Amino acid sequence: MDSAIPSTDALRAAMADAAADIDRALEVLIPPAEGPEARLFDAMRYAAIGGGKRMRGFLVMEGARQFGVARDSALRTAAAIEMLHAYSLVHDDLPCMDDDDLRRGKPTLHKAFDEATAVLAGDALQANAFYALAEPETHSDPAVRAELCRGLARAAGPRGMCGGQMLDMLAEMATEALEEAEIGRLQLLKTGKLIEFSAEAGAILGKAPPQLRHAFAAYGRDLGAAFQIADDLLDATASAEETGKRTGKDAEAGKATLVSLLGIERARVQAERLAAQAASHLDALGERADLLRALARYTIARRH
């Protein structure tokens, strides 16, 4: 990739600024509550506020910046996607799913509260994400708000994240190992679709022409694939201290990943190819999209 791309430090600083702003937006969208439902709000805030790279939210913010979208509008959209993502993590961590006890360096929600509260908090975070997108404060044009809701629902539903989780569960029960194309589809649905939508959301907010909207979606699709391989590589090679979550669990559970199929070195080469391909989709934007190109490079080099 081009040496003119911003440094890792510059990217990290931009991501940290975006993450801080997204957390402030989440503080407003999930306010502290009093009364009997306060425990639910506490659980939602525990899951959604603080921690995490906010990569999906950063994609929204950077995409929106390309089209001059008001920052408050981009922030509400980024926060909605991060709430949806937080819900997915809460439910993935439950004993009936991946049964994890560590997330973002702290106890998972069902460990910090209880399983029933974790289920309800996940449900409430998902509902709150769509509520935030549908409010006029997110965008003055109701057609844009409807398109955001439609896109997020598609990314999260049976042809997206939930469908991918189902495929993941079926793969664990299968008697034969998945082929490379089957693993790719599983990961596209489970992880990639939400990243793809996060990249496209800024273009939706900015009412971008179809070719640019498609370019951002293609960038997000390849970035999501590279991100998942990098995540699987971290699970195989990094420590829990580095990642903030339990590692080695894919091999322990016999999960189908490209790392288990291709081996560490071939999987790393595949991730590098996908990251370069992701960056190439943004060629028409010139230097304006350099932070997004840097993110593609960072995605495969990170250690957490």
C-alpha positions as a printed Julia matrix, in Angstrom:
304×3 Matrix{Float64}:
   0.0     0.0    0.0
   1.07    3.61  -0.61
   3.68    4.99   1.82
   1.72    8.27   1.87
  -1.04    6.59   3.84
  -1.27    8.09   7.37
   0.82    6.41  10.07
  -0.62    3.91  12.52
  -0.3     6.55  15.26
  -2.32    9.06  13.22
  -4.99    6.45  12.55
  -5.14    5.43  16.21
  -5.52    9.05  17.24
  -8.37    9.56  14.77
 -10.06    6.35  15.93
  -9.65    7.35  19.58
 -11.25   10.75  18.9
 -14.15    9.1   17.08
 -14.55    6.5   19.86
 -14.73    9.22  22.52
 -17.38   11.09  20.52
 -19.35    7.88  19.93
 -19.28    7.1   23.65
 -20.66   10.56  24.38
 -23.45    9.92  21.88
 -24.16    6.57  23.54
 -24.34    8.3   26.93
 -27.22   10.36  25.53
 -28.95    7.46  23.73
 -28.67    5.13  26.76
 -29.09    7.52  29.71
 -28.83    6.41  33.34
 -32.29    5.55  34.63
 -34.04    5.42  37.97
 -36.76    3.08  39.11
 -37.33   -0.64  38.5
 -35.9    -0.61  34.95
 -32.63    0.97  36.08
 -30.9    -2.43  36.17
 -31.68   -2.91  32.47
 -30.25    0.49  31.58
 -27.16   -0.25  33.71
 -26.64   -3.51  31.81
 -27.08   -1.8   28.44
 -24.55    0.86  29.38
 -22.12   -1.77  30.69
 -22.24   -3.56  27.34
 -22.2    -0.58  24.99
 -20.24    2.27  26.56
 -16.45    2.18  26.89
 -14.03   -0.34  25.46
 -13.7    -1.72  21.97
 -12.06   -0.21  18.91
 -15.31    1.33  17.58
 -14.16    0.33  14.11
 -17.72    0.12  12.78
 -18.56    3.54  14.16
 -15.32    4.95  12.78
 -16.25    3.62   9.34
 -19.52    5.54   9.54
 -17.78    8.72  10.65
 -15.08    8.6    7.97
 -17.53    7.65   5.24
 -19.85   10.49   6.21
 -16.92   12.93   6.24
 -16.29   12.23   2.55
 -19.71   13.66   1.73
 -19.87   16.6    4.14
 -22.45   15.01   6.44
 -23.11   16.86   9.72
 -21.06   15.27  12.49
 -24.05   14.89  14.85
 -25.93   12.95  12.18
 -22.95   10.65  11.58
 -22.46   10.19  15.32
 -26.04    9.06  15.92
 -25.73    6.56  13.07
 -22.37    5.33  14.36
 -23.78    4.95  17.87
 -26.79    3.0   16.54
 -24.5     0.55  14.74
 -22.33    0.19  17.86
 -25.46   -0.6   19.92
 -26.4    -3.29  17.41
 -22.85   -4.65  17.53
 -22.89   -4.63  21.35
 -26.14   -6.6   21.34
 -24.56   -9.23  19.11
 -21.57   -9.58  21.44
 -23.78   -9.9   24.52
 -25.77  -12.71  22.92
 -22.7   -14.4   21.4
 -21.1   -14.57  24.85
 -24.08  -16.35  26.47
 -23.64  -19.95  27.69
 -26.01  -21.2   24.97
 -23.74  -19.66  22.3
 -19.98  -19.22  22.76
 -20.05  -19.28  26.58
 -17.37  -16.62  27.11
 -16.53  -14.94  30.4
 -14.25  -12.12  29.18
 -15.01   -9.33  26.71
 -13.07   -6.11  26.14
 -10.94   -6.9   29.17
 -13.82   -7.2   31.65
 -16.39   -9.86  32.62
 -19.02  -10.54  29.99
 -22.45   -9.12  30.68
 -24.05  -12.36  31.86
 -21.17  -12.77  34.33
 -21.38   -9.19  35.61
 -25.2    -9.3   35.88
 -27.03  -12.55  35.06
 -28.15  -14.47  31.97
 -31.73  -13.19  31.87
 -30.59   -9.58  32.21
 -28.03  -10.15  29.45
 -30.73  -11.44  27.08
 -32.96   -8.45  27.83
 -30.11   -5.96  27.55
 -29.17   -7.38  24.15
 -32.78   -7.18  22.99
 -33.08   -3.6   24.24
 -29.82   -2.51  22.58
 -31.02   -3.88  19.26
 -34.38   -2.09  19.57
 -32.68    1.14  20.67
 -30.42    1.07  17.6
 -33.38    1.22  15.24
 -35.13    3.81  17.42
 -32.06    6.07  17.15
 -31.86    5.69  13.37
 -35.57    6.4   12.9
 -35.58    9.69  14.83
 -35.53   12.94  12.82
 -32.36   14.06  14.64
 -30.43   11.42  12.69
 -31.31   12.89   9.28
 -33.87   15.4    8.04
 -34.85   13.17   5.1
 -37.19   10.32   6.13
 -36.12    8.34   3.03
 -32.53    8.34   4.29
 -33.64    7.23   7.75
 -35.7     4.42   6.22
 -32.74    3.31   4.09
 -30.48    3.24   7.15
 -33.01    1.1    9.06
 -33.42   -1.2    6.06
 -29.66   -1.62   5.65
 -29.03   -2.3    9.32
 -31.88   -4.83   9.47
 -30.5    -6.64   6.44
 -26.98   -6.73   7.92
 -28.24   -8.05  11.27
 -30.94  -10.49  10.22
 -31.21  -13.98   8.74
 -29.2   -13.02   5.64
 -26.6   -11.31   7.81
 -25.29  -11.62  11.34
 -27.96  -13.96  12.73
 -27.74  -16.2    9.69
 -23.97  -16.35  10.05
 -24.27  -17.33  13.7
 -26.65  -20.13  12.7
 -24.14  -21.38  10.13
 -21.41  -21.22  12.77
 -23.47  -23.36  15.14
 -24.28  -25.88  12.41
 -20.59  -26.07  11.46
 -19.71  -27.1   15.02
 -22.16  -29.99  14.77
 -21.11  -31.08  11.26
 -19.22  -34.32  10.75
 -17.24  -32.97   7.78
 -15.02  -29.88   7.7
 -16.3   -26.88   5.76
 -14.75  -25.94   2.43
 -13.07  -22.56   1.97
 -16.09  -21.07   0.17
 -18.41  -22.23   2.95
 -16.21  -20.66   5.61
 -16.07  -17.46   3.59
 -19.85  -17.27   3.39
 -20.24  -17.98   7.11
 -17.84  -15.18   7.98
 -19.36  -12.79   5.44
 -22.76  -13.17   7.09
 -21.66  -13.32  10.72
 -19.13  -10.47  10.68
 -18.78   -9.0    7.22
 -22.3    -7.76   6.54
 -22.34   -5.36   9.49
 -18.89   -4.0    8.59
 -20.03   -3.63   4.98
 -23.1    -1.66   6.06
 -21.01    0.48   8.44
 -18.82    1.5    5.5
 -21.85    2.19   3.3
 -23.83    4.12   5.94
 -21.84    7.34   5.52
 -22.57    7.3    1.8
 -26.27    6.75   2.53
 -26.27    9.72   4.91
 -24.55   11.83   2.26
 -26.91   10.73  -0.54
 -23.86    9.67  -2.53
 -24.23    8.64  -6.18
 -24.71    4.89  -6.7
 -21.16    4.23  -7.93
 -19.62    5.74  -4.79
 -22.09    4.01  -2.51
 -21.19    0.71  -4.17
 -17.48    1.5   -3.79
 -17.89    2.02  -0.04
 -19.9    -1.2    0.27
 -17.2    -3.12  -1.63
 -14.52   -1.58   0.58
 -16.44   -2.67   3.68
 -17.02   -6.16   2.31
 -13.31   -6.8    1.68
 -12.31   -5.05   4.9
 -14.73   -7.27   6.83
 -13.24  -10.41   5.3
  -9.71   -9.27   6.13
 -10.8    -8.3    9.64
 -12.26  -11.74  10.32
  -9.12  -13.54   9.17
  -7.04  -11.19  11.32
  -9.34  -11.93  14.26
  -8.91  -15.67  13.72
  -5.13  -15.21  13.51
  -5.22  -13.35  16.83
  -7.23  -16.16  18.39
  -4.55  -18.59  17.24
  -1.43  -16.55  18.06
  -2.17  -13.78  20.62
  -2.67  -13.86  24.39
  -5.82  -12.96  26.31
  -3.9   -10.0   27.78
  -3.29   -8.62  24.28
  -6.81   -9.11  22.96
  -8.92   -8.51  26.09
 -10.81  -11.78  25.49
 -10.15  -15.48  25.77
  -7.96  -16.8   22.95
  -7.43  -20.27  21.54
 -11.15  -20.92  21.75
 -11.6   -21.58  18.0
  -9.18  -24.52  18.03
 -10.56  -25.71  21.37
 -14.11  -25.76  19.96
 -13.03  -27.18  16.6
 -14.45  -24.13  14.81
 -14.16  -23.77  11.06
 -11.89  -20.82  10.2
  -9.64  -19.99   7.27
  -6.7   -20.22   9.68
  -7.55  -23.82  10.55
  -8.08  -24.63   6.86
  -5.18  -22.75   5.24
  -2.68  -22.48   8.07
  -1.32  -19.31   9.63
   0.94  -18.13   6.81
  -1.5   -18.69   3.94
  -4.29  -17.09   5.95
  -2.08  -14.06   6.61
  -1.36  -13.7    2.88
  -5.09  -13.9    2.16
  -5.8   -11.16   4.71
  -3.15   -8.93   3.15
  -4.64   -9.45  -0.31
  -8.12   -8.56   0.92
  -6.89   -5.45   2.74
  -5.14   -4.2   -0.4
  -8.24   -4.94  -2.45
 -10.4    -3.04   0.04
  -8.19    0.04  -0.25
  -8.31   -0.11  -4.06
 -12.08    0.42  -4.06
 -11.48    3.97  -2.79
  -9.12    5.06  -5.58
 -11.65    7.54  -6.98
 -11.65    9.49  -3.71
  -7.96   10.33  -3.74
  -6.26   11.53  -0.54
  -9.58   12.23   1.19
  -9.93    8.53   1.95
  -6.39    7.97   3.25
  -7.56    7.2    6.8
  -9.8     4.46   5.44
  -6.88    3.02   3.48
  -4.8     3.16   6.67
  -7.57    1.3    8.48
  -7.35   -1.54   5.94
  -3.62   -1.81   6.63
  -4.07   -1.58  10.4
  -6.8    -4.23  10.43
  -4.35   -6.98   9.47
  -1.43   -5.7   11.57
  -3.2    -5.18  14.92
  -2.54   -7.26  18.04
  -5.83   -6.58  19.84
